[in-house]
Amino acid sequence: MDSTTNLRRRVLVGAIAAGLMLALSNCSSIGGSQAATPTVPLDSAQLAAIRSAQAAVDRARSAGGAAPAPAPRPAISDKKIAIVTLSTDESGAVPIAGIEAAAKAIGWSTTVFNANHDIAQVSALVRRAVSAGYAGIVPVVIDCGFAANAFQEAKAQGVVVIPVNAVDCDDPMSPAKGESGFSAEIPTAAGNTDAFWKQAGIDAANKVIADSGNQARVITVVDPELGILNAMTEGFRETIAAYKGSEIVETVSFTTPDYTSGKLTTMIQTALSKHPDATYVKSPFTAATAQYVVPAVTASHCGVKVIGGEGLPSELGLIRSGKVLSTTSLPGQWLGWAVIDTFNSVFSGQPPVNSGLTWVTVDKDNVPDGDAIAANVDYESVYRQAWGRS
């Protein structure tokens, strides 16, 4: 039996099983309706598309990052680093833990300045860090546009500003275009910050296409305030469109007040009520998945699968419990170590080196038991050796 025949049968069996599960389940649904079983595509072009998507999923599931460059880059001594974070939710807490551990390993000190989801506080926190004599500032999930003038002032005073999960004001993905406020960015296996986050969207779309037989009807939940999420959304949308079978039926666009007030749950439920044929909801990041997307889907619609965003501990737990189909994730606190290494290079007057970071697609078959996926390399040891701190 050839591979095409096998694939046809797998898609048919999957669709029939999905239909039976929906028919037999007792979960609640909007208006008494259930998500429709997709029509199975059997033409050669669609079968080729599904094979291509599945091959991409398989590659992304086995990823785990490449080793950072091992070239010696001796540690610069006695640096104070201010970590200015939008919040200490998982999106902030995980990289912050990595930054603190890496700073300790290289011999630096750190202080966390928490805006607590209040963008209006960011400028004051940046200026406070500059006044206190910090040599470097790490904006965590804070775009340059959140405090453009403050970041530009910091650079003008010789403070090095390198973000984690954020884009510069002159970046194509920035919601607020303007003059650069950052000093450098973390190089990754995918390229710059935009390419890195776009890859997360591409990987998520490939999973949806392969899982659905390229017949998905997707509701995307997006936060256009953050450049990295705009890049991820672009990668997801472009990939869904390129395969010419699945469709994004609605985009739920929310802002920080929608998120902090809890309105986002109602916004997702409204979209589900308008689209009883929806089969997937794509979440932008872990906290949104856990606090709003999964509760909204669980309470109001039957048969819809959730695709996560960052792959932080809560999403991994939701995959283990069967409430999330898949996510894109990173090994542990690698981002935090990578940004400290980037600071060290900039302080030394050297170009930043490739961190080796890459996304991993995580589903029920490779979800870890703990809070993070495993890296393919011992990146901490590589960094320590490069810094002369092993």
N, C-alpha and C positions, 0 to 999 in steps of 0.2 A: 504494500500500500504506500503511495507516494506522500510526500509531506503536505501537498496541497489538500489531498483527500483527508488526511489526518486533521488538518487545521479546520476544514469545513465541519467535520464531525465534532471537534471540540467546541467550536462556536455554537453549533446547533444544540449540543448537550447543555452548554452553559446557559443559553437563552431559555431552554425548556425548564431547567432547574430553577432559574430565576423566577419564571412564571409560576411554577409550583409553590415556591417559597412565599411568593406574594399572595397567592390564592389561599394558602393554608395558614398564614400568619394572622394573629389577632391584634397587631399593633394598630394604634390610632392613625387616622389619615384625615386630611382636610376634606370636608364635604362628603366623606364616605368613599372617596375615590382613592385608587392606589396608582403608584407609578407604573406606566405602561411598559410591558415587555418589549424590548427593541426588535425591530425587524432585522433578521440576520442577513448581512451582506455576503453574497456568494460569488460575485463577479471577480475576475482575476485581479483587477486593479485594487479592489478593497481588500482582498486576501493578501496582496503584496503589502498594502499599507499596514495591516494588522501584524504581519510578520516583522516588518521594519520597526514598528513601535515596540513589539515584544522583545526584539533583539536589543533595542536601546534600554528597555527596562532591565533586562538581564545584566547588561554592562553596568548600569547605575547601581544595581543591587549589590554588586561585588566590589564596588569602589570603596575607598577608605582613606584616600589621600596619598600623595607621594612625599618622600622625605624632603624637608626643607634643605636648601643649599647648605652643605657642610663647611664651606670656606670659612676660615677664621675671621672673626670680627670682634675683637676684644671689647669687653664691656667698658663703657664710659662710667666713671664712678659718681656716686652721690647725686643722683637725680631725683627730684620730687615730681610726681605725676598726679595731676588732678583728673579724676574720672567723673565727668559730668554726664549723668544718665537721665533719660526721660522718665524712667521708673526703675524700681527694683523687682518688677514682675519677672517671670522667667526670661523674657527677651533681654532684660538687663542683667539679671542675677547671674546667669550662666557665663556670659563673657566677662563680667566683673570678677567672678571667682578666678577665671583664668588669668586676667590681668594682674590681680593681686598675687597669685602664686608665681607668675613669671617675674614680676617686679622684685619679689623677695629673693628669687633665685639669682637674679642679676645684681642684686644689692641696692635696690632703689626703694623709696617709700611712696605710698599712695594714699589718697584721701578721696572718698566718694562724696559728690555733691548731687543730691537727688532732687529733680524738678517735680517728681510725683505727678506726672502726667500734665503738668501745667506749663505749656510752651512759653507763656509770658514770663516765666521765672528763669529761663535759660540764659538770657543775656546777663542778668545780674549774677548768676552763678559763674559764668565765664569771667566776668570782670573781677569777681571776688578772688578767683583762682590766680588771675594775673597779678592783682594787688598783693597777694600773699606770697608771690615769688616762685610759683611753680614753673619748672622748666618746660613741662609738656602738659597738654590737655588732651584727653581722650573723650570725644563726644560719643556716647553709646546710644544708638538709635536716635540720634539727633542730627538732622540735616543742617548744613551750613545756613540754609534759608531760615531756620528757626531763630537765629541770632547773628545775622550776617555782619552787622557793624561790629559787634563784640568780637567775633572771630577774626575779622580783618584787623581790628585794633591789637589783638593778641599777637598776630603774626608780625605786625609792624613793630612790636616791642620785643621781638626775638623769641617769642614763645612758640614752640613746635606744636602743631595741632594735627593729630592723625585720628580719624574716626574708626569706629567699629560699627558696621551695619548702617552706614549713612553715606550720603553723596554731597559733593561740593556744590557751591552755588552756580558754577559754570558748567556743571555736568548736564548732558542732554536730558537726563531723567529727573532733574531737579524741578519741583513744582514752583520754585521761586528763583528765577534766573538772576544772576548778578556776578559780581567780581568774586574770584576765588577767595575762600576763607580758610582752607585747609592746606597743610604743608606737604602731605603725601598721602598715599593710600596703600593698603596691604595688597601686594601682588599675590594672585592665586593661580592654580593650575588652569583655570578658565580664562584668565586675563585680568582686566581691571574690575572694579566693583560692579559696574553695570553688567558686564559679561558674566560675572559670577552669579549674580542674582537672576539674570535672565535664564541661565542654565537651570536653576531650580524650577522655574516655570515650565521650561521645556521638558524636564524630567517628569514633572507632575502630569503634564498633558499626555506624554507617552504612556504613562500608567493608565490613565482614563481610556485612551484609545484602545490599548491592548485588552483591558479588563472588559470593556463594553462591546468588543467587536466593531469598534468605530461607529457606534450608534448612540453615543452618549448625548443626553440633553442636560446641559450644565448651567447651574446658577453660580456665578462667581461673586465672592464677597471681597471688596477691595477698599483699601485705605489710600486714596490718592495724595495724602499729605506727606508720604514718605517716598523718597526717590527709589530706594531699594525695592519697595513693593511695586512701584510703577514698572521697574525693570522685570520683576518676576511676572507681573500681570501681562506684560508685553510678550514675554517668552511663551507663556501659557496660551494666550490668544492666537499668536502667530502659528503655533504648532497645531492647535485644534483646527484652525482654518486650512492649513496646508494639507491635511489628510482628507479633507472634503467628504466627511461623513458625519462626524459628531458636530454638535452645535452648542454655542453659548446662548441660552434662551433669555437670560436676564443678568444684569450686573447690579449688585447691591453696593452702592458707593456710600461709605460712612465717614464721619469726621470724629475727632477726639471727643467732643461733647456727646455724640451718639453712643460712643463706646463707654465713657465713664458714667453716663446716665442709665445705661441698660437698655436704651431704645433699640440697639442693634438687634436684639432678639426678635422684637416685633417686626422690624424691617425684613428680616430673613423669613419669618413666618408669612408675611404678606406676599413675598415673592413666591414662596412655595404654594400659596393658595391660588395664585395667578397661573401657575404652571404645574398642574397635576401630572404632567408627563415628565417632569424633571426626574433625572436618575442620579445626579451627582451634585454636590455642593463643594466648591473649592474655597477653602479658608486661606486668609493671607498670612496668619502667624499663630503660634501656639496658644497664647492667651485667648485670642478670639475663638479658636477652635474649642477650647475647653469651657469657656464661660458663656459663649453665645451660640456658636454654630451647632455643636452637638446637642445642647438642650433644645434648640429650636427645631431641629430635625426630629429628634426623639419624641418631642411632644406633639408634633403636628403633621408628620408626613411619613408614610410607610414605603419602605423599599428604596429610599434614597441613601446613597453612599457618600461619605465625607472624605475629602482629600485635604490633608493638613498642609502646613506651611514650613515651619522651622525645624520640626522634629525634636523639640525640647522635651523634658521628662513627661509632662502631662500628655502630650500627643503620643508618645511611645506607650504609655499606660493605656490610652484609649484604643490603640491598635491591639494591645494584648487582650482587652476586654471586648473586642469586636465592634466598637462604636466608631472607629475610624478605619478606612480601608488602607490608606498608605500616607506617607509624608516624605519630605526630603529633609535630610538631617546631616549633621556634621559630627565628627568625633569629639566628644567632650568639650573641653575648654581651649581647644586649639587656637581659636580666634584671639583669645587673650594673650597667649604666648606669641602669636604672630605679630600683634600690634606692638608689643614691647620690643621684639626684634627689629621691627621697622623703625621705631624710635631710636634704637641704638645705632642703626645705620645712618639715620639722618643726623643725629648728634655728632657722628664721626665724619660727616661730610661725604658719605658713600651712598650709592643708589641702593634702595631696598631690594632684598633678595626674594625669590619666589618662596612663598610659604608652603606650597604643595597642597593647599586646601582644595577639596572638591566635595561636591554633594553626593550623598548616598540615598538611593530610594529604599525606603523601609516599609515592609508590609508584614503580614502575620508570619511569613516564612523566615524572615531574618531579623525580626524585632528582638532586641536584647532583653535580658532579664532585669537589668539595672536601668540607670538614668541616662545612659549614653551609649552610642554605638562605639565599637572598637576602631582605633586607627590601625592602618596597615603598617605603621612605623612608630617607633618610640620617639615622637617629635620633641618631647621634653629633653631627652638626653642629647639629641642633635643640637638643640639650641644651647644647652649648657656647655657642651663641648666647643661650639662656635664662639661662645662668649668667654671661654676660659674659666668657667665656673663649675666644671664637672668634678 
